[in-house]
Amino acid sequence: QVQLVESGGGSVQTGGSLRLSCAASRLTYSMAWFRQAPGKEREGVAFIVTYGDTTYAEAVKGRFTISRDNAKTTLYLQMNSLKPEDTAMYYCAAGSYGSLRETRYYYWGQGTQVTVSS
């Protein structure tokens, strides 16, 4: 079992920044961030594997940075240049295969809300 607790969400204006954290009971090979906007399906935002390789969704490339602290068992998502379309509930997920597909992840946090106003 892996317990995941997200924090750091909030409300910001367009162009602002937020840093999300996900405190984990342990980190798995692949750790990811997903998001779900109202009325839309959950989508992968970024993932990072144990040795540090990262992958991002096209919509966030160049603006978001995923990182992990294996010693602190914590996952992060630095979000810069935020846009209203980034508004969503953001979820941390843990799995054993690096992917942006949610079916590859076994453990999920409860989510943290990010709201970007124009």
Backbone as CSV, one residue per row, in Angstrom:
resi,resn,N_x,N_y,N_z,CA_x,CA_y,CA_z,C_x,C_y,C_z
1,GLN,0.826,-1.203,0.000,0.000,0.000,0.000,0.864,1.258,0.000
2,VAL,0.375,2.275,-0.651,1.054,3.568,-0.679,0.018,4.642,-0.354
3,GLN,0.299,5.430,0.668,-0.586,6.549,1.007,-0.020,7.834,0.407
4,LEU,-0.905,8.612,-0.195,-0.495,9.843,-0.874,-1.365,10.999,-0.390
5,VAL,-0.733,12.102,-0.022,-1.467,13.274,0.445,-0.944,14.511,-0.271
6,GLU,-1.812,15.116,-1.076,-1.432,16.314,-1.819,-1.668,17.577,-1.010
7,SER,-0.912,18.609,-1.325,-1.097,19.925,-0.713,-0.548,20.983,-1.663
8,GLY,-0.855,22.242,-1.378,-0.284,23.332,-2.150,-1.214,23.971,-3.159
9,GLY,-2.404,23.423,-3.325,-3.344,24.026,-4.257,-3.847,25.367,-3.746
10,GLY,-4.554,26.084,-4.603,-5.088,27.375,-4.220,-5.606,28.130,-5.414
11,SER,-5.868,29.413,-5.195,-6.375,30.280,-6.253,-5.326,31.317,-6.616
12,VAL,-5.065,31.444,-7.910,-4.100,32.428,-8.391,-4.647,33.081,-9.643
13,GLN,-4.039,34.181,-10.023,-4.413,34.845,-11.258,-3.567,34.317,-12.408
14,THR,-4.033,34.569,-13.614,-3.304,34.164,-14.811,-1.870,34.677,-14.742
15,GLY,-0.950,33.778,-15.059,0.466,34.125,-15.009,1.132,33.813,-13.688
16,GLY,0.361,33.454,-12.702,0.905,33.154,-11.385,1.531,31.777,-11.300
17,SER,2.016,31.454,-10.109,2.696,30.181,-9.880,2.156,29.506,-8.624
18,LEU,2.241,28.194,-8.628,1.931,27.375,-7.458,2.879,26.194,-7.441
19,ARG,3.140,25.692,-6.245,3.935,24.480,-6.110,3.122,23.459,-5.337
20,LEU,2.815,22.360,-6.006,2.093,21.271,-5.369,3.080,20.286,-4.768
21,SER,2.683,19.696,-3.637,3.480,18.656,-2.996,2.614,17.433,-2.790
22,CYS,3.245,16.295,-2.793,2.558,15.032,-2.527,3.431,14.242,-1.559
23,ALA,2.998,14.168,-0.316,3.716,13.397,0.693,3.292,11.945,0.573
24,ALA,4.272,11.066,0.401,3.990,9.650,0.171,4.566,8.789,1.282
25,SER,3.887,7.681,1.577,4.432,6.725,2.550,5.674,6.061,1.951
26,ARG,5.687,5.931,0.634,6.885,5.542,-0.086,6.697,5.953,-1.544
27,LEU,7.793,6.162,-2.226,7.718,6.486,-3.648,7.902,5.209,-4.462
28,THR,7.164,5.103,-5.539,7.291,3.962,-6.434,8.134,4.351,-7.644
29,TYR,8.351,3.398,-8.539,9.186,3.656,-9.698,8.704,4.880,-10.481
30,SER,7.428,4.939,-10.752,6.868,6.074,-11.479,5.894,6.826,-10.581
31,MET,6.096,8.127,-10.500,5.193,8.999,-9.760,4.670,10.047,-10.735
32,ALA,3.394,10.340,-10.625,2.785,11.211,-11.635,1.797,12.186,-11.021
33,TRP,1.534,13.221,-11.799,0.458,14.158,-11.504,-0.582,14.059,-12.614
34,PHE,-1.827,13.987,-12.201,-2.964,14.018,-13.108,-3.848,15.194,-12.707
35,ARG,-4.749,15.560,-13.580,-5.709,16.607,-13.241,-7.050,16.309,-13.901
36,GLN,-8.094,16.824,-13.266,-9.434,16.654,-13.806,-10.208,17.951,-13.629
37,ALA,-10.605,18.521,-14.757,-11.415,19.737,-14.754,-12.885,19.339,-14.737
38,PRO,-13.760,20.212,-14.260,-15.198,19.896,-14.221,-15.728,19.514,-15.600
39,GLY,-16.412,18.379,-15.660,-16.994,17.948,-16.911,-16.043,17.295,-17.887
40,LYS,-14.794,17.128,-17.465,-13.794,16.526,-18.359,-13.203,15.270,-17.734
41,GLU,-12.576,14.462,-18.579,-11.916,13.265,-18.100,-10.594,13.635,-17.430
42,ARG,-10.151,12.761,-16.529,-8.858,12.983,-15.892,-7.750,12.793,-16.937
43,GLU,-6.753,13.651,-16.880,-5.664,13.590,-17.852,-4.312,13.626,-17.151
44,GLY,-3.345,12.966,-17.763,-1.994,12.971,-17.218,-1.319,14.298,-17.485
45,VAL,-0.617,14.810,-16.479,0.092,16.078,-16.590,1.588,15.833,-16.763
46,ALA,2.147,14.997,-15.906,3.580,14.710,-15.955,3.876,13.496,-15.100
47,PHE,4.965,12.795,-15.451,5.441,11.733,-14.579,6.959,11.774,-14.505
48,ILE,7.473,11.159,-13.421,8.908,11.087,-13.203,9.235,9.712,-12.669
49,VAL,10.303,9.117,-13.192,10.707,7.794,-12.720,11.863,7.925,-11.733
50,THR,12.216,6.820,-11.131,13.151,6.813,-10.018,14.456,7.538,-10.317
51,TYR,15.026,7.296,-11.495,16.328,7.898,-11.821,16.209,9.299,-12.391
52,GLY,14.987,9.858,-12.435,14.818,11.264,-12.743,14.283,11.646,-14.097
53,ASP,14.168,10.682,-15.010,13.611,11.019,-16.317,12.161,11.480,-16.166
54,THR,11.803,12.480,-16.961,10.468,13.070,-16.864,9.777,13.102,-18.218
55,THR,8.459,13.131,-18.181,7.643,13.294,-19.376,6.487,14.217,-19.035
56,TYR,6.147,15.111,-19.977,5.085,16.083,-19.747,4.038,16.022,-20.841
57,ALA,2.821,16.362,-20.470,1.780,16.560,-21.467,2.116,17.820,-22.258
58,GLU,1.721,17.828,-23.524,2.021,18.974,-24.387,1.488,20.279,-23.808
59,ALA,0.346,20.219,-23.166,-0.303,21.439,-22.664,0.484,22.143,-21.570
60,VAL,1.417,21.426,-20.923,2.132,22.026,-19.797,3.641,22.114,-20.020
61,LYS,4.110,21.611,-21.137,5.552,21.652,-21.412,6.084,23.072,-21.374
62,GLY,7.209,23.235,-20.692,7.826,24.552,-20.589,7.274,25.405,-19.469
63,ARG,6.172,24.992,-18.866,5.561,25.757,-17.775,5.594,25.003,-16.448
64,PHE,5.449,23.695,-16.492,5.406,22.870,-15.282,6.692,22.066,-15.160
65,THR,7.098,21.833,-13.914,8.257,20.991,-13.646,7.929,19.997,-12.544
66,ILE,8.092,18.722,-12.852,7.869,17.676,-11.864,9.217,17.273,-11.271
67,SER,9.216,16.994,-9.976,10.446,16.548,-9.322,10.077,15.636,-8.156
68,ARG,11.060,14.891,-7.691,10.835,13.988,-6.574,12.030,14.034,-5.643
69,ASP,11.748,13.937,-4.367,12.794,13.854,-3.351,12.669,12.474,-2.734
70,ASN,13.532,11.566,-3.172,13.423,10.178,-2.713,13.692,10.049,-1.214
71,ALA,14.543,10.894,-0.672,14.846,10.832,0.760,13.652,11.278,1.598
72,LYS,12.934,12.286,1.098,11.766,12.799,1.824,10.474,12.127,1.382
73,THR,10.572,11.215,0.448,9.399,10.519,-0.143,8.309,11.521,-0.510
74,THR,8.700,12.537,-1.240,7.768,13.595,-1.630,7.892,13.886,-3.122
75,LEU,6.765,14.082,-3.740,6.675,14.446,-5.148,6.233,15.907,-5.230
76,TYR,6.764,16.618,-6.225,6.423,18.028,-6.388,5.973,18.326,-7.814
77,LEU,5.215,19.409,-7.941,4.884,19.931,-9.260,4.946,21.457,-9.172
78,GLN,5.965,22.024,-9.783,6.085,23.475,-9.858,5.335,23.943,-11.093
79,MET,4.360,24.810,-10.895,3.524,25.280,-11.994,3.710,26.781,-12.158
80,ASN,4.234,27.177,-13.308,4.450,28.584,-13.617,3.591,29.007,-14.805
81,SER,3.456,30.310,-14.990,2.684,30.854,-16.114,1.316,30.187,-16.209
82,LEU,0.641,30.110,-15.097,-0.650,29.415,-15.053,-1.697,30.120,-15.898
83,LYS,-2.563,29.301,-16.475,-3.634,29.777,-17.348,-4.973,29.313,-16.782
84,PRO,-6.063,29.978,-17.142,-7.383,29.530,-16.661,-7.672,28.073,-17.017
85,GLU,-7.174,27.612,-18.154,-7.413,26.218,-18.553,-6.650,25.209,-17.698
86,ASP,-5.776,25.687,-16.816,-5.104,24.793,-15.867,-5.964,24.521,-14.638
87,THR,-7.096,25.210,-14.527,-7.999,25.009,-13.395,-8.498,23.577,-13.370
88,ALA,-8.281,22.898,-12.253,-8.648,21.491,-12.127,-8.332,21.006,-10.727
89,MET,-8.815,19.823,-10.424,-8.345,19.091,-9.246,-7.103,18.320,-9.679
90,TYR,-6.034,18.470,-8.928,-4.778,17.814,-9.249,-4.546,16.637,-8.309
91,TYR,-4.189,15.495,-8.910,-4.001,14.259,-8.161,-2.580,13.743,-8.320
92,CYS,-2.066,13.211,-7.245,-0.793,12.518,-7.231,-1.089,11.024,-7.404
93,ALA,-0.235,10.326,-8.148,-0.447,8.901,-8.367,0.878,8.158,-8.350
94,ALA,0.816,6.899,-7.937,2.012,6.058,-7.848,1.797,4.763,-8.613
95,GLY,2.805,4.366,-9.389,2.713,3.140,-10.161,4.079,2.575,-10.463
96,SER,4.103,1.487,-11.199,5.362,0.803,-11.485,5.775,0.914,-12.938
97,TYR,5.043,1.706,-13.729,5.334,1.849,-15.151,5.186,3.314,-15.530
98,GLY,6.216,3.891,-16.138,6.171,5.291,-16.499,5.202,5.548,-17.636
99,SER,4.150,6.321,-17.351,3.121,6.555,-18.353,2.263,7.742,-17.924
100,LEU,1.587,8.352,-18.884,0.593,9.378,-18.578,-0.823,8.793,-18.621
101,ARG,-0.909,7.489,-18.729,-2.213,6.816,-18.730,-2.577,6.441,-17.313
102,GLU,-3.753,6.817,-16.869,-4.121,6.599,-15.474,-4.266,5.134,-15.120
103,THR,-4.502,4.292,-16.115,-4.645,2.862,-15.829,-3.336,2.225,-15.363
104,ARG,-2.207,2.941,-15.533,-0.909,2.420,-15.110,-0.616,2.710,-13.644
105,TYR,-1.510,3.389,-12.970,-1.252,3.811,-11.596,-2.220,3.138,-10.639
106,TYR,-1.668,2.629,-9.531,-2.453,1.842,-8.592,-2.932,2.655,-7.391
107,TYR,-2.165,3.678,-7.033,-2.451,4.422,-5.816,-2.669,5.897,-6.159
108,TRP,-3.656,6.464,-5.483,-4.045,7.840,-5.775,-4.266,8.626,-4.494
109,GLY,-3.943,9.905,-4.559,-4.275,10.801,-3.461,-5.688,11.329,-3.618
110,GLN,-6.097,12.174,-2.675,-7.453,12.726,-2.667,-7.585,13.964,-3.542
111,GLY,-6.458,14.559,-3.900,-6.494,15.705,-4.796,-6.367,17.032,-4.083
112,THR,-5.907,18.031,-4.816,-5.836,19.397,-4.323,-6.308,20.315,-5.446
113,GLN,-7.153,21.273,-5.117,-7.787,22.123,-6.128,-6.879,23.279,-6.529
114,VAL,-6.778,23.486,-7.830,-6.068,24.635,-8.384,-7.058,25.435,-9.218
115,THR,-7.170,26.715,-8.914,-8.084,27.588,-9.639,-7.303,28.790,-10.152
116,VAL,-7.379,29.018,-11.462,-6.668,30.135,-12.083,-7.701,31.079,-12.682
117,SER,-7.698,32.305,-12.225,-8.671,33.280,-12.710,-8.010,34.228,-13.702
118,SER,-8.823,34.706,-14.642,-8.311,35.602,-15.686,-8.399,37.052,-15.260
